[in-house]
Amino acid sequence: VSAGLFDLVFECQPFAAGQMQTEIYTLADCGQTVSVQFGGTAETPCHVTITNAGEVYAPYIRLRHLHQDGETEVITLPLGLLPGDILELDSDKYEISLNREALYDRYSAQYLWLRPGSNQLTYEDDADSRRLTLELSYRPNYV
């Protein structure tokens, strides 16, 4: 019998989840930033819904996600939103849809996962003016 040292790495899935939380923001300016304070102890998938509630075409969508550790992720979708359009990014199911029509065969996207602490989300597009609703739904995860 021989003995040796080795590394054993455990990757734990969250073992507890909090109540579903939904935050709704109205966006009127390109570059507008919203702050999400996430109280879980493990990153969590986020369901993002962007609704064009205005009367102006938004030619592309970009969300910048700045984590409190300084890391930035950018989600860019080369599609536009007509007035009334609803874009959904579901990080839990890795699905993207426009007006309830699946787009995963036409577009790929990086998905939004909130990390514990401060999460800064900045919305950008090329429209001169806009009136959008940004809805974030997530369930805090705990490890």
N, C-alpha and C positions, 0 to 999 in steps of 0.2 A: 504494500500500500504506500503510495507516494502522496504527499500533500504539497500544495502550492498556494500562491496568492493569486487572486483574480478579482476583477472589477465586476460588480453586478449592478446594473442600472435599472431602476424602476421608473416607469413612466406612468404616473397616476392620473386617472380620469377623475373629474370632480365627483365627490361622494355625497355632496349636498348642494341643493339649488334653492335660491330664494324665490320670492314671488315675482311674477312677470312685471316688469316696469316699462312704461311707455312715456317718452318725452317728445313733445311736439314743439317745433320752432317755426317761425315765419321768417323767411329770408327775402330781403328786398335789395341787398347789395352784393355785387360780386366781391368775393374775398371775405364775406361775412363769416365769422368764427363763432361756434358755439362750444361750450365747455360741458363735458359730461363727467361727473365725479362718480366713478364706479367703485363700489365698496366691497366687491367680492375679493377672494384671495387667489383666484385663477382666472385666466382670460376666458371670455365668453363670446359665443357668436351673437351677432346683432342682425336684426331684421330692419333694413332701411327702406323707407318709402318716401319717394320724392314726388310731389304732386305739383304740376304747373297750374297754379290757381290764378294766374294772370292772363293777359291777352297777347303776350309776346312769345315768339318762338325762341327757345333756348337751344342754341346749335350744338352743344356738346355738354357733357357733365363731367366735372372733376371734383373729387373729394380728397382733401389732404388730411391725413390722420396723424397728428403729432402726439406721441406718447410722452409721459412725464420723464422717461429716461432719455428723451431727445431723439429717439428714432422716429423717422417719418415714413409713412406708407402713402402712396398715391393711387387712387382708383380713378381711372379715366375711361369713359365710355364714349366712343365716337358716334353717338347718335343724338338726335335732338328731341326736345319735348315740345309738342304742340300744346296750345292752351287746352287744359283738361286732361292731358296725358298723366298717367301714373306709372312711375318706374319703381320696381321693387328688387332689392338685392337681399337674398336670404342666405346668410352665412352658415346657418345650421344645415340647410339642405343643399347648399352650393347651387342655388338657382337664381336666375335673373329673368325678369319678365317686364313687358311693357303692355299696359292695359290688359293684364292677366294672360297675355300670350307669351309663352316661353321663348326666350332668346338665346339659350345656352348653345344652340347649334350655330348661331351667327356671331355671337360676341363672347369673349371670355373676359372675366373680370377678377380682380383681386377682391376678396371679400373682407368685410369689416369685422374684426374681433376686438372687443374692448378689453383693455388690460386694467388691473387694479390701479387705482389712483386717478389722476387727471388725464382725460382724453380730449384733445382739442380737435374739432372737425371744422375745416374751412371749405366752403362751397365756392366753386368757380364755374363760369361759363362765358360765352362771348356776347351775350345779349346786352343791349344798352340799358334796359330796365327789366325787372322781373318781379314776380310775386309768387314765391314757391313755399310749399309746406314741406318741412323735413321731419319725418316721424321715425324715431328710433325705439325699437322694442327689444328688450333683452331680459335675461334671467340671471342674476348674480350666481356665479359658481364658487364653491368652496372646496378646497383640498385639505 
